[in-house]
Amino acid sequence: MNKYTQLSCKERVVIYNGKKNGLSIREIAVSIGRSQSTVSRELKRNSDFIGYLYPEKAQQVTDKRKARHGTKISRNPSLVRNTLSKN
């Protein structure tokens, strides 16, 4: 089973250019080696009323969304206790 990884800024640039050039989601997905659902989800999450955001802006939105949740350790009290007891 492959481990899921976040899209990189380079991949977002390819998605942006693909949309700008009128490529289908399938064609974009093949070009970056990702599934169609990943590209579709990216376009849905990082689009506004004008269209897909510039890659840098899409990356900023993603980073902000990710930071909002905090770390896995900070969300779980037993992990916090374990981490503190080891230090």
C-alpha positions as CSV (number, residue, x, y, z in Angstrom):
1,M,0.0,0.0,0.0
2,N,1.4,3.4,-0.9
3,K,1.7,6.1,1.7
4,Y,-0.4,9.2,1.0
5,T,1.6,12.4,0.5
6,Q,0.5,16.0,0.1
7,L,0.7,17.6,-3.2
8,S,3.8,19.6,-3.7
9,C,4.0,23.2,-4.9
10,K,5.5,21.9,-8.2
11,E,2.5,19.6,-8.7
12,R,0.1,22.5,-8.0
13,V,1.9,24.4,-10.8
14,V,1.4,21.5,-13.2
15,I,-2.3,21.4,-12.2
16,Y,-2.6,25.2,-12.6
17,N,-1.0,25.2,-16.1
18,G,-3.0,22.2,-17.1
19,K,-6.3,23.9,-16.3
20,K,-5.1,27.1,-18.0
21,N,-4.3,25.1,-21.1
22,G,-7.6,23.3,-21.1
23,L,-6.4,19.8,-20.1
24,S,-8.9,17.4,-18.6
25,I,-8.5,16.2,-15.0
26,R,-7.5,12.8,-16.3
27,E,-4.7,14.3,-18.5
28,I,-3.4,16.4,-15.6
29,A,-3.5,13.4,-13.2
30,V,-1.4,11.3,-15.6
31,S,1.1,14.1,-16.1
32,I,1.8,14.3,-12.3
33,G,1.4,10.6,-11.6
34,R,-1.6,11.0,-9.3
35,S,-5.1,9.7,-9.3
36,Q,-7.9,11.7,-10.9
37,S,-9.7,12.0,-7.5
38,T,-6.6,13.7,-6.0
39,V,-6.6,16.3,-8.8
40,S,-10.3,16.8,-8.6
41,R,-10.2,17.2,-4.8
42,E,-7.4,19.8,-5.2
43,L,-9.3,21.8,-7.7
44,K,-12.4,21.7,-5.6
45,R,-10.7,22.7,-2.4
46,N,-8.5,25.5,-3.8
47,S,-10.8,27.2,-6.3
48,D,-12.8,30.3,-5.8
49,F,-15.4,32.0,-8.0
50,I,-12.8,32.9,-10.6
51,G,-11.2,29.4,-10.8
52,Y,-8.3,27.5,-9.5
53,L,-6.0,29.6,-7.3
54,Y,-2.4,30.4,-8.2
55,P,-0.2,27.6,-7.0
56,E,1.5,29.7,-4.3
57,K,-1.9,30.8,-3.0
58,A,-3.2,27.2,-3.1
59,Q,-0.2,26.1,-1.1
60,Q,-0.8,28.9,1.5
61,V,-4.4,27.9,1.9
62,T,-3.4,24.3,2.3
63,D,-0.8,25.1,4.9
64,K,-3.2,27.3,6.8
65,R,-5.9,24.5,6.8
66,K,-3.3,22.0,8.0
67,A,-2.0,24.2,10.8
68,R,-5.5,24.8,12.1
69,H,-5.6,21.2,13.3
70,G,-2.4,21.2,15.3
71,T,-0.1,18.2,15.6
72,K,-1.3,14.7,16.3
73,I,0.5,14.8,19.7
74,S,-1.2,18.1,20.8
75,R,-4.6,16.7,20.0
76,N,-4.3,13.6,22.1
77,P,-3.8,14.0,25.9
78,S,-2.3,10.6,26.4
79,L,0.4,11.3,23.8
80,V,1.1,14.7,25.5
81,R,1.6,12.9,28.8
82,N,3.9,10.3,27.2
83,T,5.9,12.9,25.5
84,L,6.3,15.0,28.7
85,S,7.2,11.9,30.8
86,K,10.0,11.0,28.5
87,N,11.6,14.4,28.7
